[in-house]
Amino acid sequence: MEEKIITVFGSSRPRAGDADYEEARALGKALAESGFAVCSGGYGGVMEAVSRGAKEAGGKTYGVTAEFFRRKANEWVDVEVRKKTWEERLFELIRRGDGFVACKGGTGTLVELAVVWEMLNKSVMSAKPFAVVGDFWQPILDRVREVEQGPRASTGSRVWGEANGNLVHTVESAEEAAKYMAEKLHVGKVEK
């Protein structure tokens, strides 16, 4: 079976024991148990937690790091892919993903969410499932959709992807994110 990779975005700030860390750890576990490899930015916080959860469940992990940050990948990464700049790192994270999950995060996660969403919206890449966990990103999604799905959503004869329906799916839990990815990518055991 061909390897399917889910790229996970999220804050570098949470530490073991924090709710956001443990949610990401559960996400990594659920993704690995669903048959996915997990890719992250490779450093701490959500990136460490999702890698740790995947490894604890017997999954494979990738970490895409950058010389720009002058740090090494966390101990839970099997394969470190090193890029020179943060921009190259961002596009490598996107290139590797068959699907994407965004957890709570700051400006870096916002950039990742926005770039993937825009690439899907403008069909720069083929359709891939994208989910956000929880309601943290909902106000941003709602505001952007006011424009993308609003009364003037088409530009001349062109209607972008978001105008045809939500490209970013909101899930309540790590388990729901893994189930959504499995359903969309036809991987692992999908419960009916």
N, C-alpha and C positions, 0 to 999 in steps of 0.2 A: 504494500500500500504506500502511495506517495505521501511524504511528510507534509502535514499542514501546520502552518505556524500562525499563532495569534500574537500580534504585537500589542503590548500593554503600555499605556502611558499613565503617569501619575507623579505625584510630588516626591521629592527626595527627602522631605523633612520627617515623616513618621518614623518612629523607632519601635522595636519589638515591644509588644504589650499595648501600644496605642491602637485605638479602634480602626483607624485607616490602614495601619500596617497589617493587622489581623484580617481585615476584609480582603486586602490584596493577597495575603498568604492563602486564604480560602479560595480566592479566584485562581491562583496558580495551581492549587491542588485540583480544583474542579476541572480546569482546562486539561491538565495532564490525564486525569481519570477519564476524560472524554476522548482521549486519543490525540491531543494537540501537543506540539512543541510550543514553548513560550519564548518570546523575544521581548526584551526590554532595553532601556537605556543603560543597563548594566551596573548602575551605581547603587546608592542606598535608598532608604525609604520604601516606597511602593515598588520600585524596581527590584530591590533586594527581596522584599516580601513575596512578590509574585514568583520570582526565581526559586526562592526557598520552598514555597508551597508546591511548586511543580517538581522539584527535586525530591522532596519528601514523599511524593506520590509516584516516584519512579519515572518522571518525565524528563525530557531533554530541554535544555535552556540555552538561549543565545543572549549575549549582551553586546550591544553596539555602543562603543565608547569613542571618545575623541581626545586627541592630544591636547586640544584647547583646554580641557578641564584638568589635565595633569594628575589624573587618578587612574587606578586600575579597577578592573571589574570586581564585583563582590564575589565572595567565596562560593556562591550557589550557581555561578555561570559555568556551563560546560565549554562553550565556544565563544571566545571574545573576538569581535570584529572591530578593529581599530581604524578609525578615520581621522583625518587631520583636523577638520573644522567641525563646529557644531552643525553647520548647514549640511555638510556631507553626512554627518551622523543622522540627522533628521530624515534625509531622503533614503538612507540605507534602512532605517527602521521601517519606513513605509514600503520600500521595495520588498523587504523580506516577508511582510505580513500578507496572509491570505484573508485575514480579518483583523479587526481592531477593537480594543476596549480601552476607554478612558475612565480612569478613577479620578477622585478629587485631586486637584493640583493647583499650582500657581501659574505664572506667566509662561513658563516653559511648556506645561501641559496644555495651556490655552493655545499656544502656537501650534502644537502638534495636532490638537483637535481641529483647529481652523484649517490647517494645510490639508489634512486628510479629507475633511468635509468639502473643501473647495475642489480638490482633485476629483472627488466623486461627483460633485455638483456639475462641474464642467466636462465630465467624462474624459479627464486627462488619464485616468486609469480605469480599468474595467470595474464593473460593479463588485464591491466587496462588502461583507457585513461590517457594521460599525455600531457599537453599543457604548453607552455611558452608564456607569453604575450609580444608582441613587439619584437624588434630585438636585445635587450640587450645581450641575451645568444647565438645569432646566430654564432658569431665567435668561441665560444667553441664547439657548436654542430658540426659545419663544420669541425673543426680540429679533433675531436674525430671520426667523421664518415670517415675521410681519412683512419683511421686504421680499424674501425669496418666494413666498406663497401668496403675497398680497395681490391687489387688483391690477398692478402693472408688472406682474412677474415675468411676462414675456418681453424680450427685447427684439422688436421687429418680428421676424418669422421664427426666432429661436426661443425655445422654452428650456431653461436649465433644469437639471435633474430634480432638485428640491421642489420645484413647482409641481412636479408629478407625484409627490409623496415624500414623506420623511426619509431621509437618507441616514439619519442617526437615530437609533432605537434606544429608548430608555428602559433599563431593567432595574429591579429592586435589589437584587442580591448577586453575589458571586456565582452561585449555582445557576441562577436564571441566565446570567451572561454566558456561561459555558453551554447551557442547553440551547440558547439562541444560536450560538456559533455552530454547534453540532447540527442543528436543524438546517441552517443556511448552507453549510459546507458539506453536509451529508457525511459526517464523520462520527465514528464511535457508536455507542448505544443511544438511540434517541427514544426517550419515553413518550408514549402516546397519551 
